[in-house]
């Protein structure tokens, strides 16, 4: 569970090879193309502040001594499947975003025609 949360937090930070990287990249690029430099700078600073909090959670999960013994609970199969699909999609969209981006571009083009 901690490893899955770590991947999701890294995606929220915008680390390459996760879906969050391409999401932030395209949002920032679109804002710059629209000449919204101030807004882009605010977004970058906000992302940096958020990264501090997300990385702090990761540090707490892995680098702190355990203060009490907590029994491990089994997660339901449906939750495990949902997490596995979400994790696979997050990594897939970070490694091979081309198909999804092409599909989104074609859909946007069709809507604007």
Gaussian input, Z-matrix of N, CA and C with variables (Angstrom, degrees):
# hf/3-21g

backbone

0 1
 N
 C     1     B1
 C     2     B2     1     A1
 N     3     B3     2     A2     1     D1
 C     4     B4     3     A3     2     D2
 C     5     B5     4     A4     3     D3
 N     6     B6     5     A5     4     D4
 C     7     B7     6     A6     5     D5
 C     8     B8     7     A7     6     D6
 N     9     B9     8     A8     7     D7
 C    10    B10     9     A9     8     D8
 C    11    B11    10    A10     9     D9
 N    12    B12    11    A11    10    D10
 C    13    B13    12    A12    11    D11
 C    14    B14    13    A13    12    D12
 N    15    B15    14    A14    13    D13
 C    16    B16    15    A15    14    D14
 C    17    B17    16    A16    15    D15
 N    18    B18    17    A17    16    D16
 C    19    B19    18    A18    17    D17
 C    20    B20    19    A19    18    D18
 N    21    B21    20    A20    19    D19
 C    22    B22    21    A21    20    D20
 C    23    B23    22    A22    21    D21
 N    24    B24    23    A23    22    D22
 C    25    B25    24    A24    23    D23
 C    26    B26    25    A25    24    D24
 N    27    B27    26    A26    25    D25
 C    28    B28    27    A27    26    D26
 C    29    B29    28    A28    27    D27
 N    30    B30    29    A29    28    D28
 C    31    B31    30    A30    29    D29
 C    32    B32    31    A31    30    D30
 N    33    B33    32    A32    31    D31
 C    34    B34    33    A33    32    D32
 C    35    B35    34    A34    33    D33
 N    36    B36    35    A35    34    D34
 C    37    B37    36    A36    35    D35
 C    38    B38    37    A37    36    D36
 N    39    B39    38    A38    37    D37
 C    40    B40    39    A39    38    D38
 C    41    B41    40    A40    39    D39
 N    42    B42    41    A41    40    D40
 C    43    B43    42    A42    41    D41
 C    44    B44    43    A43    42    D42
 N    45    B45    44    A44    43    D43
 C    46    B46    45    A45    44    D44
 C    47    B47    46    A46    45    D45
 N    48    B48    47    A47    46    D46
 C    49    B49    48    A48    47    D47
 C    50    B50    49    A49    48    D48
 N    51    B51    50    A50    49    D49
 C    52    B52    51    A51    50    D50
 C    53    B53    52    A52    51    D51
 N    54    B54    53    A53    52    D52
 C    55    B55    54    A54    53    D53
 C    56    B56    55    A55    54    D54
 N    57    B57    56    A56    55    D55
 C    58    B58    57    A57    56    D56
 C    59    B59    58    A58    57    D57
 N    60    B60    59    A59    58    D58
 C    61    B61    60    A60    59    D59
 C    62    B62    61    A61    60    D60
 N    63    B63    62    A62    61    D61
 C    64    B64    63    A63    62    D62
 C    65    B65    64    A64    63    D63
 N    66    B66    65    A65    64    D64
 C    67    B67    66    A66    65    D65
 C    68    B68    67    A67    66    D66
 N    69    B69    68    A68    67    D67
 C    70    B70    69    A69    68    D68
 C    71    B71    70    A70    69    D69
 N    72    B72    71    A71    70    D70
 C    73    B73    72    A72    71    D71
 C    74    B74    73    A73    72    D72
 N    75    B75    74    A74    73    D73
 C    76    B76    75    A75    74    D74
 C    77    B77    76    A76    75    D75
 N    78    B78    77    A77    76    D76
 C    79    B79    78    A78    77    D77
 C    80    B80    79    A79    78    D78
 N    81    B81    80    A80    79    D79
 C    82    B82    81    A81    80    D80
 C    83    B83    82    A82    81    D81
 N    84    B84    83    A83    82    D82
 C    85    B85    84    A84    83    D83
 C    86    B86    85    A85    84    D84
 N    87    B87    86    A86    85    D85
 C    88    B88    87    A87    86    D86
 C    89    B89    88    A88    87    D87
 N    90    B90    89    A89    88    D88
 C    91    B91    90    A90    89    D89
 C    92    B92    91    A91    90    D90
 N    93    B93    92    A92    91    D91
 C    94    B94    93    A93    92    D92
 C    95    B95    94    A94    93    D93
 N    96    B96    95    A95    94    D94
 C    97    B97    96    A96    95    D95
 C    98    B98    97    A97    96    D96
 N    99    B99    98    A98    97    D97
 C   100   B100    99    A99    98    D98
 C   101   B101   100   A100    99    D99
 N   102   B102   101   A101   100   D100
 C   103   B103   102   A102   101   D101
 C   104   B104   103   A103   102   D102
 N   105   B105   104   A104   103   D103
 C   106   B106   105   A105   104   D104
 C   107   B107   106   A106   105   D105
 N   108   B108   107   A107   106   D106
 C   109   B109   108   A108   107   D107
 C   110   B110   109   A109   108   D108
 N   111   B111   110   A110   109   D109
 C   112   B112   111   A111   110   D110
 C   113   B113   112   A112   111   D111
 N   114   B114   113   A113   112   D112
 C   115   B115   114   A114   113   D113
 C   116   B116   115   A115   114   D114
 N   117   B117   116   A116   115   D115
 C   118   B118   117   A117   116   D116
 C   119   B119   118   A118   117   D117
 N   120   B120   119   A119   118   D118
 C   121   B121   120   A120   119   D119
 C   122   B122   121   A121   120   D120
 N   123   B123   122   A122   121   D121
 C   124   B124   123   A123   122   D122
 C   125   B125   124   A124   123   D123
 N   126   B126   125   A125   124   D124
 C   127   B127   126   A126   125   D125
 C   128   B128   127   A127   126   D126
 N   129   B129   128   A128   127   D127
 C   130   B130   129   A129   128   D128
 C   131   B131   130   A130   129   D129
 N   132   B132   131   A131   130   D130
 C   133   B133   132   A132   131   D131
 C   134   B134   133   A133   132   D132
 N   135   B135   134   A134   133   D133
 C   136   B136   135   A135   134   D134
 C   137   B137   136   A136   135   D135
 N   138   B138   137   A137   136   D136
 C   139   B139   138   A138   137   D137
 C   140   B140   139   A139   138   D138
 N   141   B141   140   A140   139   D139
 C   142   B142   141   A141   140   D140
 C   143   B143   142   A142   141   D141
 N   144   B144   143   A143   142   D142
 C   145   B145   144   A144   143   D143
 C   146   B146   145   A145   144   D144
 N   147   B147   146   A146   145   D145
 C   148   B148   147   A147   146   D146
 C   149   B149   148   A148   147   D147
 N   150   B150   149   A149   148   D148
 C   151   B151   150   A150   149   D149
 C   152   B152   151   A151   150   D150
 N   153   B153   152   A152   151   D151
 C   154   B154   153   A153   152   D152
 C   155   B155   154   A154   153   D153
 N   156   B156   155   A155   154   D154
 C   157   B157   156   A156   155   D155
 C   158   B158   157   A157   156   D156
 N   159   B159   158   A158   157   D157
 C   160   B160   159   A159   158   D158
 C   161   B161   160   A160   159   D159
 N   162   B162   161   A161   160   D160
 C   163   B163   162   A162   161   D161
 C   164   B164   163   A163   162   D162
 N   165   B165   164   A164   163   D163
 C   166   B166   165   A165   164   D164
 C   167   B167   166   A166   165   D165
 N   168   B168   167   A167   166   D166
 C   169   B169   168   A168   167   D167
 C   170   B170   169   A169   168   D168
 N   171   B171   170   A170   169   D169
 C   172   B172   171   A171   170   D170
 C   173   B173   172   A172   171   D171
 N   174   B174   173   A173   172   D172
 C   175   B175   174   A174   173   D173
 C   176   B176   175   A175   174   D174
 N   177   B177   176   A176   175   D175
 C   178   B178   177   A177   176   D176
 C   179   B179   178   A178   177   D177
 N   180   B180   179   A179   178   D178
 C   181   B181   180   A180   179   D179
 C   182   B182   181   A181   180   D180
 N   183   B183   182   A182   181   D181
 C   184   B184   183   A183   182   D182
 C   185   B185   184   A184   183   D183
 N   186   B186   185   A185   184   D184
 C   187   B187   186   A186   185   D185
 C   188   B188   187   A187   186   D186
 N   189   B189   188   A188   187   D187
 C   190   B190   189   A189   188   D188
 C   191   B191   190   A190   189   D189
 N   192   B192   191   A191   190   D190
 C   193   B193   192   A192   191   D191
 C   194   B194   193   A193   192   D192
 N   195   B195   194   A194   193   D193
 C   196   B196   195   A195   194   D194
 C   197   B197   196   A196   195   D195
 N   198   B198   197   A197   196   D196
 C   199   B199   198   A198   197   D197
 C   200   B200   199   A199   198   D198
 N   201   B201   200   A200   199   D199
 C   202   B202   201   A201   200   D200
 C   203   B203   202   A202   201   D201
 N   204   B204   203   A203   202   D202
 C   205   B205   204   A204   203   D203
 C   206   B206   205   A205   204   D204
 N   207   B207   206   A206   205   D205
 C   208   B208   207   A207   206   D206
 C   209   B209   208   A208   207   D207
 N   210   B210   209   A209   208   D208
 C   211   B211   210   A210   209   D209
 C   212   B212   211   A211   210   D210
 N   213   B213   212   A212   211   D211
 C   214   B214   213   A213   212   D212
 C   215   B215   214   A214   213   D213
 N   216   B216   215   A215   214   D214
 C   217   B217   216   A216   215   D215
 C   218   B218   217   A217   216   D216
 N   219   B219   218   A218   217   D217
 C   220   B220   219   A219   218   D218
 C   221   B221   220   A220   219   D219
 N   222   B222   221   A221   220   D220
 C   223   B223   222   A222   221   D221
 C   224   B224   223   A223   222   D222
 N   225   B225   224   A224   223   D223
 C   226   B226   225   A225   224   D224
 C   227   B227   226   A226   225   D225
 N   228   B228   227   A227   226   D226
 C   229   B229   228   A228   227   D227
 C   230   B230   229   A229   228   D228
 N   231   B231   230   A230   229   D229
 C   232   B232   231   A231   230   D230
 C   233   B233   232   A232   231   D231
 N   234   B234   233   A233   232   D232
 C   235   B235   234   A234   233   D233
 C   236   B236   235   A235   234   D234
 N   237   B237   236   A236   235   D235
 C   238   B238   237   A237   236   D236
 C   239   B239   238   A238   237   D237
 N   240   B240   239   A239   238   D238
 C   241   B241   240   A240   239   D239
 C   242   B242   241   A241   240   D240
 N   243   B243   242   A242   241   D241
 C   244   B244   243   A243   242   D242
 C   245   B245   244   A244   243   D243
 N   246   B246   245   A245   244   D244
 C   247   B247   246   A246   245   D245
 C   248   B248   247   A247   246   D246
 N   249   B249   248   A248   247   D247
 C   250   B250   249   A249   248   D248
 C   251   B251   250   A250   249   D249
 N   252   B252   251   A251   250   D250
 C   253   B253   252   A252   251   D251
 C   254   B254   253   A253   252   D252
 N   255   B255   254   A254   253   D253
 C   256   B256   255   A255   254   D254
 C   257   B257   256   A256   255   D255
 N   258   B258   257   A257   256   D256
 C   259   B259   258   A258   257   D257
 C   260   B260   259   A259   258   D258
 N   261   B261   260   A260   259   D259
 C   262   B262   261   A261   260   D260
 C   263   B263   262   A262   261   D261
 N   264   B264   263   A263   262   D262
 C   265   B265   264   A264   263   D263
 C   266   B266   265   A265   264   D264
 N   267   B267   266   A266   265   D265
 C   268   B268   267   A267   266   D266
 C   269   B269   268   A268   267   D267
 N   270   B270   269   A269   268   D268
 C   271   B271   270   A270   269   D269
 C   272   B272   271   A271   270   D270
 N   273   B273   272   A272   271   D271
 C   274   B274   273   A273   272   D272
 C   275   B275   274   A274   273   D273
 N   276   B276   275   A275   274   D274
 C   277   B277   276   A276   275   D275
 C   278   B278   277   A277   276   D276
 N   279   B279   278   A278   277   D277
 C   280   B280   279   A279   278   D278
 C   281   B281   280   A280   279   D279
 N   282   B282   281   A281   280   D280
 C   283   B283   282   A282   281   D281
 C   284   B284   283   A283   282   D282
 N   285   B285   284   A284   283   D283
 C   286   B286   285   A285   284   D284
 C   287   B287   286   A286   285   D285
 N   288   B288   287   A287   286   D286
 C   289   B289   288   A288   287   D287
 C   290   B290   289   A289   288   D288
 N   291   B291   290   A290   289   D289
 C   292   B292   291   A291   290   D290
 C   293   B293   292   A292   291   D291
 N   294   B294   293   A293   292   D292
 C   295   B295   294   A294   293   D293
 C   296   B296   295   A295   294   D294
 N   297   B297   296   A296   295   D295
 C   298   B298   297   A297   296   D296
 C   299   B299   298   A298   297   D297
 N   300   B300   299   A299   298   D298
 C   301   B301   300   A300   299   D299
 C   302   B302   301   A301   300   D300
 N   303   B303   302   A302   301   D301
 C   304   B304   303   A303   302   D302
 C   305   B305   304   A304   303   D303
 N   306   B306   305   A305   304   D304
 C   307   B307   306   A306   305   D305
 C   308   B308   307   A307   306   D306
 N   309   B309   308   A308   307   D307
 C   310   B310   309   A309   308   D308
 C   311   B311   310   A310   309   D309
 N   312   B312   311   A311   310   D310
 C   313   B313   312   A312   311   D311
 C   314   B314   313   A313   312   D312
 N   315   B315   314   A314   313   D313
 C   316   B316   315   A315   314   D314
 C   317   B317   316   A316   315   D315
 N   318   B318   317   A317   316   D316
 C   319   B319   318   A318   317   D317
 C   320   B320   319   A319   318   D318
 N   321   B321   320   A320   319   D319
 C   322   B322   321   A321   320   D320
 C   323   B323   322   A322   321   D321
 N   324   B324   323   A323   322   D322
 C   325   B325   324   A324   323   D323
 C   326   B326   325   A325   324   D324
 N   327   B327   326   A326   325   D325
 C   328   B328   327   A327   326   D326
 C   329   B329   328   A328   327   D327
 N   330   B330   329   A329   328   D328
 C   331   B331   330   A330   329   D329
 C   332   B332   331   A331   330   D330
 N   333   B333   332   A332   331   D331
 C   334   B334   333   A333   332   D332
 C   335   B335   334   A334   333   D333
 N   336   B336   335   A335   334   D334
 C   337   B337   336   A336   335   D335
 C   338   B338   337   A337   336   D336

   B1=1.4478
   B2=1.5244
   B3=1.3236
   B4=1.4625
   B5=1.5305
   B6=1.3156
   B7=1.4669
   B8=1.5282
   B9=1.3142
   B10=1.4609
   B11=1.5192
   B12=1.3249
   B13=1.4634
   B14=1.5182
   B15=1.3210
   B16=1.4639
   B17=1.5212
   B18=1.3242
   B19=1.4667
   B20=1.5258
   B21=1.3135
   B22=1.4559
   B23=1.5241
   B24=1.3270
   B25=1.4679
   B26=1.5266
   B27=1.3261
   B28=1.4640
   B29=1.5184
   B30=1.3112
   B31=1.4573
   B32=1.5321
   B33=1.3254
   B34=1.4625
   B35=1.5251
   B36=1.3284
   B37=1.4607
   B38=1.5248
   B39=1.3206
   B40=1.4567
   B41=1.5208
   B42=1.3173
   B43=1.4639
   B44=1.5379
   B45=1.3499
   B46=1.4708
   B47=1.5346
   B48=1.2988
   B49=1.4615
   B50=1.5309
   B51=1.3223
   B52=1.4625
   B53=1.5218
   B54=1.3090
   B55=1.4643
   B56=1.5235
   B57=1.3099
   B58=1.4582
   B59=1.5126
   B60=1.3283
   B61=1.4624
   B62=1.5211
   B63=1.3272
   B64=1.4605
   B65=1.5250
   B66=1.3152
   B67=1.4615
   B68=1.5231
   B69=1.3184
   B70=1.4638
   B71=1.5220
   B72=1.3173
   B73=1.4609
   B74=1.5250
   B75=1.3195
   B76=1.4557
   B77=1.5270
   B78=1.3178
   B79=1.4614
   B80=1.5255
   B81=1.3323
   B82=1.4623
   B83=1.5276
   B84=1.3226
   B85=1.4641
   B86=1.5221
   B87=1.3241
   B88=1.4695
   B89=1.5177
   B90=1.3261
   B91=1.4679
   B92=1.5208
   B93=1.3136
   B94=1.4615
   B95=1.5217
   B96=1.3378
   B97=1.4632
   B98=1.5230
   B99=1.3315
   B100=1.4609
   B101=1.5270
   B102=1.3393
   B103=1.4596
   B104=1.5249
   B105=1.3163
   B106=1.4660
   B107=1.5273
   B108=1.3209
   B109=1.4590
   B110=1.5285
   B111=1.3137
   B112=1.4593
   B113=1.5193
   B114=1.3227
   B115=1.4608
   B116=1.5265
   B117=1.3192
   B118=1.4597
   B119=1.5236
   B120=1.3056
   B121=1.4676
   B122=1.5260
   B123=1.3214
   B124=1.4677
   B125=1.5297
   B126=1.3294
   B127=1.4610
   B128=1.5242
   B129=1.3253
   B130=1.4642
   B131=1.5265
   B132=1.3257
   B133=1.4631
   B134=1.5275
   B135=1.3262
   B136=1.4640
   B137=1.5249
   B138=1.3122
   B139=1.4765
   B140=1.5160
   B141=1.3175
   B142=1.4579
   B143=1.5282
   B144=1.3237
   B145=1.4643
   B146=1.5251
   B147=1.3129
   B148=1.4644
   B149=1.5238
   B150=1.3207
   B151=1.4636
   B152=1.5239
   B153=1.3186
   B154=1.4627
   B155=1.5283
   B156=1.3214
   B157=1.4635
   B158=1.5269
   B159=1.3234
   B160=1.4645
   B161=1.5252
   B162=1.3310
   B163=1.4611
   B164=1.5296
   B165=1.3110
   B166=1.4659
   B167=1.5352
   B168=1.3200
   B169=1.4607
   B170=1.5267
   B171=1.3191
   B172=1.4635
   B173=1.5194
   B174=1.3326
   B175=1.4623
   B176=1.5213
   B177=1.3133
   B178=1.4642
   B179=1.5267
   B180=1.3242
   B181=1.4652
   B182=1.5214
   B183=1.3296
   B184=1.4535
   B185=1.5330
   B186=1.3005
   B187=1.4640
   B188=1.5218
   B189=1.2771
   B190=1.4548
   B191=1.5173
   B192=1.3142
   B193=1.4539
   B194=1.5238
   B195=1.2842
   B196=1.4549
   B197=1.5304
   B198=1.3464
   B199=1.4595
   B200=1.5215
   B201=1.3031
   B202=1.4651
   B203=1.5247
   B204=1.2955
   B205=1.4628
   B206=1.5270
   B207=1.3159
   B208=1.4587
   B209=1.5202
   B210=1.3166
   B211=1.4659
   B212=1.5326
   B213=1.3187
   B214=1.4585
   B215=1.5266
   B216=1.2974
   B217=1.4593
   B218=1.5139
   B219=1.2867
   B220=1.4619
   B221=1.5195
   B222=1.3133
   B223=1.4548
   B224=1.5237
   B225=1.3147
   B226=1.4692
   B227=1.5323
   B228=1.2967
   B229=1.4640
   B230=1.5235
   B231=1.3328
   B232=1.4670
   B233=1.5271
   B234=1.3196
   B235=1.4627
   B236=1.5197
   B237=1.3148
   B238=1.4620
   B239=1.5204
   B240=1.3183
   B241=1.4677
   B242=1.5178
   B243=1.3272
   B244=1.4660
   B245=1.5266
   B246=1.3182
   B247=1.4641
   B248=1.5239
   B249=1.3291
   B250=1.4681
   B251=1.5240
   B252=1.3261
   B253=1.4733
   B254=1.5196
   B255=1.3251
   B256=1.4659
   B257=1.5242
   B258=1.3173
   B259=1.4596
   B260=1.5296
   B261=1.3183
   B262=1.4714
   B263=1.5255
   B264=1.3236
   B265=1.4614
   B266=1.5246
   B267=1.3172
   B268=1.4594
   B269=1.5181
   B270=1.3088
   B271=1.4655
   B272=1.5311
   B273=1.3292
   B274=1.4730
   B275=1.5187
   B276=1.3353
   B277=1.4612
   B278=1.5215
   B279=1.3224
   B280=1.4518
   B281=1.5101
   B282=1.3248
   B283=1.4605
   B284=1.5309
   B285=1.3226
   B286=1.4727
   B287=1.5333
   B288=1.3227
   B289=1.4679
   B290=1.5329
   B291=1.3080
   B292=1.4621
   B293=1.5216
   B294=1.3086
   B295=1.4715
   B296=1.5230
   B297=1.3155
   B298=1.4651
   B299=1.5259
   B300=1.3323
   B301=1.4632
   B302=1.5249
   B303=1.3258
   B304=1.4585
   B305=1.5260
   B306=1.3221
   B307=1.4654
   B308=1.5241
   B309=1.3191
   B310=1.4687
   B311=1.5221
   B312=1.3241
   B313=1.4630
   B314=1.5271
   B315=1.3363
   B316=1.4718
   B317=1.5227
   B318=1.3172
   B319=1.4690
   B320=1.5172
   B321=1.3176
   B322=1.4647
   B323=1.5177
   B324=1.3313
   B325=1.4475
   B326=1.5325
   B327=1.3406
   B328=1.4600
   B329=1.5237
   B330=1.3122
   B331=1.4657
   B332=1.5157
   B333=1.3185
   B334=1.4584
   B335=1.5258
   B336=1.3269
   B337=1.4756
   B338=1.4761
   A1=110.13
   A2=117.09
   A3=120.10
   A4=110.56
   A5=117.21
   A6=120.26
   A7=110.70
   A8=116.90
   A9=120.64
   A10=110.32
   A11=116.76
   A12=120.18
   A13=110.97
   A14=117.35
   A15=120.77
   A16=111.27
   A17=117.49
   A18=120.21
   A19=110.29
   A20=118.01
   A21=120.79
   A22=111.35
   A23=117.39
   A24=120.31
   A25=110.61
   A26=117.79
   A27=120.45
   A28=110.88
   A29=117.41
   A30=120.90
   A31=110.62
   A32=116.96
   A33=120.03
   A34=111.54
   A35=116.57
   A36=120.33
   A37=110.19
   A38=117.16
   A39=121.32
   A40=112.32
   A41=116.47
   A42=121.40
   A43=108.18
   A44=117.70
   A45=119.30
   A46=112.13
   A47=115.30
   A48=126.90
   A49=112.39
   A50=116.51
   A51=121.31
   A52=107.61
   A53=115.77
   A54=120.41
   A55=111.75
   A56=117.55
   A57=121.05
   A58=113.42
   A59=117.47
   A60=120.67
   A61=110.54
   A62=116.55
   A63=119.01
   A64=111.37
   A65=117.55
   A66=120.28
   A67=110.16
   A68=116.98
   A69=119.91
   A70=110.98
   A71=116.56
   A72=119.78
   A73=111.26
   A74=117.15
   A75=120.12
   A76=112.53
   A77=118.14
   A78=120.16
   A79=110.05
   A80=116.73
   A81=119.71
   A82=110.98
   A83=117.59
   A84=120.70
   A85=110.94
   A86=117.65
   A87=120.66
   A88=110.66
   A89=117.28
   A90=120.17
   A91=110.45
   A92=118.29
   A93=120.54
   A94=111.79
   A95=117.57
   A96=120.58
   A97=111.12
   A98=116.98
   A99=121.31
   A100=111.37
   A101=116.36
   A102=122.56
   A103=112.51
   A104=116.45
   A105=122.37
   A106=109.26
   A107=115.48
   A108=121.35
   A109=110.75
   A110=118.42
   A111=121.85
   A112=111.76
   A113=115.36
   A114=119.77
   A115=111.11
   A116=116.59
   A117=120.38
   A118=110.97
   A119=117.16
   A120=120.24
   A121=111.14
   A122=117.30
   A123=120.64
   A124=110.05
   A125=117.02
   A126=121.08
   A127=111.32
   A128=117.81
   A129=121.05
   A130=110.25
   A131=117.30
   A132=120.59
   A133=109.94
   A134=116.72
   A135=120.67
   A136=110.94
   A137=117.15
   A138=120.98
   A139=110.98
   A140=117.09
   A141=120.53
   A142=110.92
   A143=117.05
   A144=120.26
   A145=110.98
   A146=116.72
   A147=120.44
   A148=110.61
   A149=117.22
   A150=120.92
   A151=110.79
   A152=117.02
   A153=120.43
   A154=110.35
   A155=116.77
   A156=120.07
   A157=112.06
   A158=117.29
   A159=120.16
   A160=111.04
   A161=116.72
   A162=119.52
   A163=110.93
   A164=116.67
   A165=119.35
   A166=110.67
   A167=117.11
   A168=119.93
   A169=111.63
   A170=116.21
   A171=120.11
   A172=110.32
   A173=116.80
   A174=120.42
   A175=110.33
   A176=117.62
   A177=120.21
   A178=111.92
   A179=116.97
   A180=119.37
   A181=112.27
   A182=117.34
   A183=120.14
   A184=114.99
   A185=118.51
   A186=119.69
   A187=114.46
   A188=117.80
   A189=121.51
   A190=109.05
   A191=115.09
   A192=119.82
   A193=109.79
   A194=116.22
   A195=121.95
   A196=108.57
   A197=116.98
   A198=120.25
   A199=112.32
   A200=116.99
   A201=120.21
   A202=109.11
   A203=114.94
   A204=120.24
   A205=108.16
   A206=114.85
   A207=120.93
   A208=107.52
   A209=117.54
   A210=118.60
   A211=110.73
   A212=115.59
   A213=120.66
   A214=109.57
   A215=115.44
   A216=120.83
   A217=109.24
   A218=116.46
   A219=120.81
   A220=108.37
   A221=115.15
   A222=117.97
   A223=108.55
   A224=117.44
   A225=119.77
   A226=110.82
   A227=115.75
   A228=120.95
   A229=111.30
   A230=117.32
   A231=119.58
   A232=111.19
   A233=117.67
   A234=121.10
   A235=110.65
   A236=117.06
   A237=121.06
   A238=112.04
   A239=116.37
   A240=120.62
   A241=110.60
   A242=117.54
   A243=121.19
   A244=111.09
   A245=117.42
   A246=120.81
   A247=111.10
   A248=116.98
   A249=120.18
   A250=111.27
   A251=117.44
   A252=120.91
   A253=110.40
   A254=117.04
   A255=120.60
   A256=111.33
   A257=116.58
   A258=120.96
   A259=110.48
   A260=116.51
   A261=120.28
   A262=110.96
   A263=117.54
   A264=120.63
   A265=111.13
   A266=117.59
   A267=121.34
   A268=111.10
   A269=116.51
   A270=119.77
   A271=110.77
   A272=117.40
   A273=120.48
   A274=110.88
   A275=116.67
   A276=119.82
   A277=111.95
   A278=117.76
   A279=120.45
   A280=113.10
   A281=117.24
   A282=121.45
   A283=111.51
   A284=117.41
   A285=121.87
   A286=110.95
   A287=117.82
   A288=119.20
   A289=113.79
   A290=117.96
   A291=121.97
   A292=115.03
   A293=117.63
   A294=120.16
   A295=111.50
   A296=116.28
   A297=120.08
   A298=110.25
   A299=117.52
   A300=120.51
   A301=111.43
   A302=117.07
   A303=120.41
   A304=111.14
   A305=115.94
   A306=120.83
   A307=110.81
   A308=116.86
   A309=120.68
   A310=110.79
   A311=117.67
   A312=120.87
   A313=110.90
   A314=116.37
   A315=119.29
   A316=111.28
   A317=116.62
   A318=120.49
   A319=110.81
   A320=117.53
   A321=120.86
   A322=110.69
   A323=116.86
   A324=120.41
   A325=111.03
   A326=116.35
   A327=120.62
   A328=111.73
   A329=117.17
   A330=120.07
   A331=112.54
   A332=116.47
   A333=120.33
   A334=113.83
   A335=117.34
   A336=119.54
   A337=111.33
   D1=-39.72
   D2=-179.82
   D3=-65.68
   D4=-39.19
   D5=179.46
   D6=-65.78
   D7=-39.80
   D8=177.97
   D9=-64.50
   D10=-45.44
   D11=177.58
   D12=-62.18
   D13=-36.37
   D14=178.29
   D15=-61.85
   D16=-45.22
   D17=178.85
   D18=-62.59
   D19=-41.96
   D20=179.55
   D21=-65.76
   D22=-39.26
   D23=178.06
   D24=-67.67
   D25=-39.90
   D26=176.78
   D27=-63.69
   D28=-34.10
   D29=176.00
   D30=-67.23
   D31=-40.62
   D32=177.27
   D33=-64.27
   D34=-33.67
   D35=177.17
   D36=-68.36
   D37=-34.52
   D38=-179.02
   D39=101.96
   D40=30.09
   D41=179.11
   D42=-71.79
   D43=136.94
   D44=178.28
   D45=-56.49
   D46=155.78
   D47=-176.27
   D48=75.37
   D49=15.22
   D50=171.43
   D51=-128.49
   D52=160.69
   D53=-178.26
   D54=-63.35
   D55=-31.52
   D56=-178.52
   D57=-63.08
   D58=-30.37
   D59=178.67
   D60=-62.45
   D61=-50.28
   D62=-178.15
   D63=-69.09
   D64=-33.54
   D65=177.19
   D66=-61.60
   D67=-50.13
   D68=179.89
   D69=-66.13
   D70=-40.72
   D71=-179.69
   D72=-58.25
   D73=-48.27
   D74=-177.27
   D75=-71.45
   D76=-33.69
   D77=176.60
   D78=-67.14
   D79=-45.86
   D80=179.31
   D81=-65.59
   D82=-40.15
   D83=179.16
   D84=-64.46
   D85=-40.79
   D86=178.73
   D87=-66.00
   D88=-39.11
   D89=178.42
   D90=-65.67
   D91=-38.99
   D92=177.89
   D93=-68.74
   D94=-38.12
   D95=177.14
   D96=-64.73
   D97=-29.97
   D98=178.11
   D99=-85.93
   D100=8.37
   D101=178.34
   D102=62.21
   D103=37.98
   D104=177.07
   D105=-105.89
   D106=63.11
   D107=-174.99
   D108=-65.16
   D109=-43.21
   D110=179.72
   D111=-60.01
   D112=-45.84
   D113=178.86
   D114=-63.54
   D115=-38.34
   D116=178.37
   D117=-64.99
   D118=-41.74
   D119=178.08
   D120=-63.22
   D121=-41.53
   D122=176.87
   D123=-61.71
   D124=-42.23
   D125=179.98
   D126=-65.19
   D127=-39.32
   D128=179.48
   D129=-66.51
   D130=-43.15
   D131=177.91
   D132=-63.76
   D133=-42.26
   D134=177.58
   D135=-61.57
   D136=-39.81
   D137=177.97
   D138=-64.69
   D139=-38.35
   D140=178.88
   D141=-66.55
   D142=-41.67
   D143=177.18
   D144=-64.01
   D145=-42.43
   D146=178.89
   D147=-64.52
   D148=-36.70
   D149=179.44
   D150=-60.99
   D151=-37.08
   D152=177.83
   D153=-59.28
   D154=-47.49
   D155=-178.57
   D156=-68.00
   D157=-39.48
   D158=179.24
   D159=-66.66
   D160=-43.19
   D161=179.26
   D162=-66.62
   D163=-32.23
   D164=177.01
   D165=-63.03
   D166=-40.05
   D167=176.26
   D168=-61.63
   D169=-42.04
   D170=179.22
   D171=-63.04
   D172=-43.02
   D173=177.89
   D174=-61.33
   D175=-43.18
   D176=179.93
   D177=-64.37
   D178=-34.95
   D179=-179.51
   D180=-68.48
   D181=-37.56
   D182=-170.34
   D183=-108.70
   D184=-25.72
   D185=-168.93
   D186=-114.99
   D187=14.55
   D188=176.43
   D189=-110.16
   D190=145.65
   D191=175.63
   D192=-69.93
   D193=143.53
   D194=179.03
   D195=-70.64
   D196=126.60
   D197=-177.20
   D198=-89.51
   D199=-28.62
   D200=178.00
   D201=-145.82
   D202=156.25
   D203=179.80
   D204=-87.22
   D205=123.49
   D206=179.61
   D207=-117.02
   D208=129.76
   D209=-179.82
   D210=-67.03
   D211=142.13
   D212=177.75
   D213=-76.05
   D214=130.96
   D215=178.12
   D216=-102.79
   D217=142.40
   D218=175.71
   D219=-78.23
   D220=135.20
   D221=177.34
   D222=-88.13
   D223=147.79
   D224=178.18
   D225=-63.18
   D226=151.26
   D227=-178.97
   D228=-59.55
   D229=-39.18
   D230=-178.95
   D231=-64.07
   D232=-38.12
   D233=177.09
   D234=-68.02
   D235=-41.21
   D236=177.73
   D237=-61.46
   D238=-41.21
   D239=178.51
   D240=-66.70
   D241=-44.01
   D242=178.85
   D243=-61.77
   D244=-42.02
   D245=178.44
   D246=-66.11
   D247=-41.08
   D248=179.78
   D249=-64.39
   D250=-41.83
   D251=178.16
   D252=-65.11
   D253=-43.57
   D254=179.58
   D255=-64.42
   D256=-40.96
   D257=179.07
   D258=-65.05
   D259=-44.79
   D260=179.00
   D261=-63.00
   D262=-41.27
   D263=179.30
   D264=-66.07
   D265=-39.43
   D266=179.48
   D267=-62.64
   D268=-43.39
   D269=-179.70
   D270=-75.06
   D271=-41.38
   D272=179.34
   D273=-59.30
   D274=-46.20
   D275=-178.88
   D276=-68.77
   D277=-21.06
   D278=175.90
   D279=-83.02
   D280=-31.74
   D281=-177.25
   D282=-90.36
   D283=-43.62
   D284=-177.25
   D285=-128.63
   D286=71.34
   D287=-176.29
   D288=-82.35
   D289=-5.11
   D290=-172.16
   D291=-55.51
   D292=-48.80
   D293=-176.98
   D294=-62.82
   D295=-44.95
   D296=-178.40
   D297=-67.26
   D298=-40.15
   D299=178.85
   D300=-65.87
   D301=-41.01
   D302=177.06
   D303=-62.80
   D304=-43.17
   D305=178.41
   D306=-62.18
   D307=-43.01
   D308=179.36
   D309=-66.10
   D310=-39.49
   D311=179.08
   D312=-65.88
   D313=-43.04
   D314=177.90
   D315=-64.00
   D316=-39.64
   D317=179.42
   D318=-65.44
   D319=-42.47
   D320=178.06
   D321=-64.77
   D322=-39.69
   D323=178.18
   D324=-63.25
   D325=-43.13
   D326=178.84
   D327=-63.84
   D328=-36.66
   D329=178.65
   D330=-68.68
   D331=-33.38
   D332=-177.10
   D333=-85.98
   D334=-7.01
   D335=179.12
   D336=-75.56

